[in-house]
Amino acid sequence: MNMEFRSRQVAELRVSGLRALRGVGFSRLQFILEVDLAASPNSPVLLAHLVADVAIGGAGGRPQLLGKAAPQSSWCVFTLDHPHKVPVWFELDLTGEQLEALERLRAGGPLTFQFHASLQLRQDAEVVTRSQVLRLDVDITQWATVLKEIGYLDLLVVAVELPIDAPDTYRHAITELREAHKDLLAGRYDTTVMRCRRAMESVGTQGADEAGRGRIRKAFAESKSSREATMTKFDRAELVRGAIAHYSNLAHHMGGDGAPWSASAARMRYSSLRRPRA
């Protein structure tokens, strides 16, 4: 972005990077703004009152206003007889709600920050205001670093080997896991959790039968010494799976054949559970 004064170039501005700081109840984005000042022999120009409205765009969407960024401290600079460069830290504070809205807008993809920057140029008694739009593209890796710096989330990615030709017994579970991976990359975290639950339940249909689950629950209800003596690793895993299934929403459950429950089937089951016995 070129700033002109009296028909000659005075400065060129560009945004070259981004970092973040964690605060109490807020997060601070810091943008590196580089100001390249042209030589101005015998006629220095004062640059001051630098500020920018910041908009954000993601997944090809229309940019939306995010907030107003300002220099880290009171800022002004003069041109000199020779060209020189002045770095500036632009700061923008975001609340937790803004970060969550930003993540929804991003939808797992990159981000584009747009800065409608303006400043004043002054020489003697003449003062003019100049403005223009700057842009910073932030890819997924860069944004992940920002989220880590502010402690927004901590993701542990676990690789699971899945057969290309899945056995029919586990076909539905593997399909759910593959779809969950797509949702994770796209930032659809609620759907990711839902599909992982469904995959786990689909596999669980191939585990212990009702009699076996009853035996496991009874063994767990016994004393600690009895549990340690009688419960196998399979029994303990089945107990955990059953507990999660009990607390999960019915819409996240799988049917007896390992296929997803439909919403109508979940509602019917819920109604039957509420219906008083004769």
N, C-alpha and C positions, 0 to 999 in steps of 0.2 A: 504494500500500500504506500503510495507516494504522497507526501504532503508538500504543497507548493505555497510560496509566499512571494507576491509581486512577480509572478510568472517564472519563478525559478524554484527548482526542487530544493527543499530544506531537509526532509527526512523521509526515510522509508521504514515502515513498521511491518513486522511479521511475528506470528506466534509459532514457537518452535518446539514446545514440549509441555508436559503436564506432570504434576506430582500432587500428593494429597497429605493432609495432616488430620489426625484424629483429635477432636475436642470433646468437651463434656456436653452431651446433648446435641452436638452438631458436628459436621465434617467440613473441612476447608479444602477447596480445590485451589491450587496455585499454578497459574499458567506462566510460562516463560515468554515474555514479550521482548523482542530485540528491536532496538531503535538505532538505525544507521543514520548518523547525522552527516550531512554534506558540508564541505568546506564553505565558509562564509567570511572571507577576508575583509576586515575593516567594517563589517556590518552585521554584528551578531544578532541572532534571532532567538527570542525566549520561547520555549515550549513549556506549557503548563496545563493544569486542569484536565489531566488525562482520565477518561472514564469509558466504560463500555457496557452496553446491554448485551447479555449473553443469551443466545437461543440454542436449542439442541434439536437434532434430528436423528432418527434411527429407523432402520429397516425401510428406507425409501420414503418415510413419512415426511409430512410438512414440518418445518422447524417450529418449535414452540418456545416461548420465552421462559428462561430458567432463572434469571436474576441479573443483578447489576454488579459488575466487577470493578475494582479500583486498585490502584497501586498499593503496595504493602505499607508505604509511608508517604508523607507529603512529598510531591514530586514536581520538580521543574529542572530544566536543563537549557544551557545556551549552546548555540553553534559556535565553533572555533575557526581559527584560520586554516585548520586542516580537518579532514574527515575523521570521525571517531564513532565508536559504537558504545551504546549505553544499554545494559540489560535492566529489565524491570520485571518484578514479580507482581502479576495481576492476581488478586485474591477474590474468591467467591465462596461464601458460606452457605451450606445446605443443611436443612433439617433432615431428620430420619424419614419423614413423610415424603420429602422431595426426592431423596435417594430411592425409596421404594417406587415412586412414580416414574423416576428415571429408568429403573430396571425394567418396569413393565413396558415403557416406551421402547427400550432397547431390544426387548424380545430375543435376547441371546445373540444379537449381532453387534456390529461395530457402531460407533457414534460419530457424529459430525457436530463440532461446536462452531457456532458463528458469532463473531464479535462485531457489533455495530459500534466502533470506536470513534471517539471524538476528542479533540484537544484544541487549545487556543494557541495561536502564534502571535507574538507581539514584537514590534520593533518601533522604538520611539513612542509616539502616541497612537499608532495604528495597531488595532487588534482584530484578528479574523479567527473564525472557527472553521475547522476542517473536520470532515468525518468520512469514513469509508468502512467497508465490511472486510473483516479478516476471517480466515477459516482454519480449523485444525481438525484433521481426521484422526480418530483414535481407534485402532484395531482391537480385536478381542483380547489379545495378549496384553497390550498396554492397559486396557481397562481392568483386566484381572489384577494387574499389579496395583492399580489405584484402589480397588476394593480390598486388597490385602493390607495396604497401608492404613486404611481407615478402620480395619477390622470388621468390615461389613458382613463377611461370611468366610467360612473356612470349609472348602469342599475337599473331601478325600475321594478321589476317583479310583475305583477298584476295577481291574480288568477281569472279565469273566469269559472264558473260552466257550463258544457256542458252536455246535455242529452245524454245518451248512445244510445237510439233509437231516432234519430233526426226527427222532423216533416219534411216531404218532402219539405215544403216551405223553410226551412233553411238548408237543407241537404248540399248543396254546400258550404255555408258560414262556417258551422261547420267543414267540411272537410278541408277547407283552414286554419282555425285556428289551427287545430291539426297538420297540416303539418308545419305551421309557428312555432309552439312550437318546433318541431324536428329541424328545421333550426336554431332556436335560440340557442339550446343546442349544436349544431354542429358548432356554430360560423359563420354560413352563414347569415350575418346580412342583406345584400341587399335583399336576397330572403325572409327573415323574414318580412321586411317592405312591399315587394311586395305582399306577401300572406295576410297580414293584410289589406292592401288596398282593395284587391279583396274580402276579407270576408266582409268588410264594404260595398262595393258596391253591393255585393250579397244581403245583408240585405236591402240595400237601394232600391232595385227593388220592395220591398214589402211596401215601404213608399208612399209618395205622387205621384200622377200621374202628367203628364205634365202640366195640367191646375192648379193643386195645387202648383207645383213648380213655375209656372208663377206668381200666386197670392203671394207666399212668397217673390219672388224677388221684386215684385212691392211694397209690404209692407215695405221691407227693404230700398227701395229707397226713401221712404217718410221721413218726418222729424223725429227727435229723439222721440218726444212725441207721434207721430203716431205709431212708431215701438213699443214703450213700451206699448201702449194701445191695439194694435191689434195682435202682434206676440206672439204665445204660445211657450212653451218650445219645443214642437214637431217642430214648424216652425223654430226655431233657430237651432235645431239639423239638420234639413233637409237642411238649408242654408249652414251650415258648411260642411256637407257631399257633397253637390253640388259643393262647392268651391274647395274641395280637389279633387273631380272627374274631375273638369275642368283642374286643373293643373297637374294631374297625367298622366303618360305615358299611351297611349292607350293599350299597351300590358298588363297593370295591370287591365284593366277594365273587367267587367262581362257582359255577354249578357242579353237579356231581360228575359230569363228563369232562370237567376241566375247562369248559368254555366260559366266557364272561356272562354274568347275570345281566339281564336287561333291566332297565329301570322299572318296568311294569312288574317283572317277576320279583324284584326286591320289595316293591310296595305290597305285593300280594303276600309275600312271606312275613313282612312286618305286620300286616293286618291279621294274619293267622296267629302270630305270636301274641297279639293283644286280645284276641277273641277269647272270652271266658269259656272254660271247659264245661261240658254238660254234667 
